[in-house]
Amino acid sequence: MAVYTELSPNEVATFFQALGLGQPNSVRGSTSGIENTNYFVDTEAGEYVLTLFERLTFEQLPFYIHLMKHLAAQRMPVPDPVANVRGEILHTLKGRPAVIVNRLPGESVTASTESHCRAVGEILARMHVTGSDYPRRQANPRGLEWWNEVVPVVGRCVSEGQRSLLSSELAFQNQIAVSSTYEQLPRGPVHADLFRDNVLFEDGHLTGVFDFYFAGCDTFLFDIAVCLNDWCVDSGTGRQDTKQVAAFLGAYESVRALTGPERLLLPAMQRAGAFRFWLSRLWDLYQPREAALLKAHDPSHFERMLRVLRGEIA
């Protein structure tokens, strides 16, 4: 979440009042994340997040926002998009697609505990089960097809050693993707970006999951791996915390049991998760966009994690 499109208080007020959300009392731009323009808006009716989409189009967005609506209707703790009088939840503001959702209570945690890992494992499994009957389909936008397109581009900007790692891991992941074991993995809508900064806690309880704008249809195992790589890893070394991994997987399986192929391919999918985020951070570093407020992420963390998972770092 960053600010690329700047809005005046009057523009925000007019937009909110047209949706029956009252007069804004405060409007604050968000500095976290890098994909969209986000404002926190407090009104007489409640607290909201206004998002203007800088990359995603009107054609792409229905998958994401209706997935949130689908999960919210099943009492999942996710943002619930606000509809206009015609029932439409995708709006237009300053020529861009826009969505308003309720702001969920709680705050993100910077250091995860076993308790946090259990809570996230359970909610991820519940989202997988609840989302399995979601009718819309859209491929993971940062999946294997994107990796194959981007590796040659960022490979020109990195060291020879990094370029070798990119090529080697891409070849491995392409090989995994055509295997019979991979074909047996359960699939459905996945969040695909459920890091600590996208989950909220209050008084030790999980209160919200948000930022679904990298969601897509993929293997549930990839979603699990992405979570393990953030929630159950030491940020300094990139190594797994075995107790946190056990807490996460135990809670996940209390809702949905892993299949045999999922157990076999978990190490490969953790490599895939580390590769995906190393690659996207390299992309954002070498293909930057201007924003009024923006914090870039350091790619080196996921490069180190990938090397650990590949056994290159003891």
Phi, psi and omega in degrees: 000121179219183178241107174257321180254112182274135180244143175277158176304323180294321178296317179294317182298315180299317181296314182292320181294326179294335179265006177074027184259006175084181182277126177296134174268331177207148179224122184227129175286146181262142181257353183270153180079175187220000190264319189232169171270128182228138174231138169270125184233120176258128181232180176297335184270343181154193181251134186224164171240124177258124180241128169252131187266126185264336180244316183290144184260170176301329181284328183278329192291328182307325179303313185289311188285328176285333173296316177300316180298319179299313181291320179297324179295338178263021176065026173281147182279070181234161178299141181249109182299139181276131180263153172273187185295341179267004180083009181276136181251354174253122186243178177234132177216125181055038178078004182244152172298141182219147177223142171243130176232158174293143178275123184282150180285162175100180180221157177285155177256146179266331178238122184271149175244174176300324178296317177299316182297321177298315182297318182287322177301317180294314183292326178296316178297319178298320178295320178297316180292313183293326182277354185296338178258014176290125191280337184284150180230135176203131183294154173305118185291341178243041179266199188303320180300317179294320179301316181295329179283324191271327182306314179297332182285305182288338179299336179283349188252356188246177180288167180298320179296319178292321179297321178295319179295317178302312183294318181296314182290323178298317178298318178298314182291325175296323178292317178300318187295339180257007181281155179293328178295318179297322180298336182273357183290134175298145185227163177167190177295133179232152178288313174072005181207036189275066177277174181301328181281000177248014178229140182245143176230148175217125182053038177083358182251140177290124184244349181191148172232129184218186182060072181268014191274011165244011181292162177180181177267124183202188177285142174300329182296324177297318178299317178299315182297319178301317179295313180303322183290344178251314187280333190240030183231140174288121186294336181280326186250339185080010181266151181287145169264109188297327179290321178291321177300315180296320179296316180297308184292324177298317179291319178301312184287347173291344179252314181219118182288141175288147177272169177302310177301326178296318179296320181294321187262004180303314179300320179294322180287330174293322173298319178299318179296316179295319180297315182302316184279332171297315182296316182291327178287325172297318179299313180293329179288318186263349176233059188287160173238151179284141176210148179294323177226124184203134174239115179278152179262146180282122181288339190297331180301314183279335171296314179297317179298317180298319179294324175297312183294331178278354180082016181275341176239124183290000000 
